[in-house]
Amino acid sequence: MMKLVLLGLVVLAVGGCVCVVWADRGGPRWTRVVAAATLCLGRLVRSSAKNNRRSGGSSGGD
């Protein structure tokens, strides 16, 4: 089950990247919407990781 979830996340990430490239080259409107959502989510993940490093916390544990 966990492998299916991971596979789904990878497919969504690759699809988002494809939409970013396609929208940059003048794709249809829906690709621009998906590309904007992908870029926004990427910024949120990056800022979250940056804040986590600053606070010195670790999200993973044994």
N, C-alpha and C positions, 0 to 999 in steps of 0.2 A: 504494500500500500504506500509506504513512504517513497519507494522508487517511482511510483506513478505521480506522486505530488511533485517530486523533484524534476521529473521529466516534463511535467506540465509547466513548471516555472521556467525551465530552460527554453521550452517552445515559446512561451510568452515573451521572454527576453529577446530571443532571436527575432521573433516577429516584430517586436517593437523597434529593434535596430534596423530591420529591413524597411519599416515604415518611415523611419527618420531619413534614411538615404533616399527613398522613393519620393518623399515629400520635398526634400531639398532639390530634387530634380524636376519638380513641378507635377507631382502626382495629383490624384483626385482629392477632393475635400476631406474625405474620411481618413486618408493617410495623414493629412496635416493634423487632424484631431488626435489620432493615435500617437503621432510623433510628439506632439506637445505634451500629452499625458506621460509618455515615456521619458521625455527630458525632465519634466517636473518631478517625476518619481525618482529619477537618478539624482537630481539635486537634493531631494529630501534624504535619500539614503546617504549621500556624501556628507551632508551637514550633520546628520545623526552620528555617523562614524567619527566625524571631527569632534563633535561635542563629547562623545564617549571617550575619546583619547584624552581630551583636555581634563575631564573629570577623574581620569585614572581608574575608572570602573572597567570590569570585564564582564562581558555578557555570557561567556561560556564558563562552565565549571565541571569539575569531576564529581 
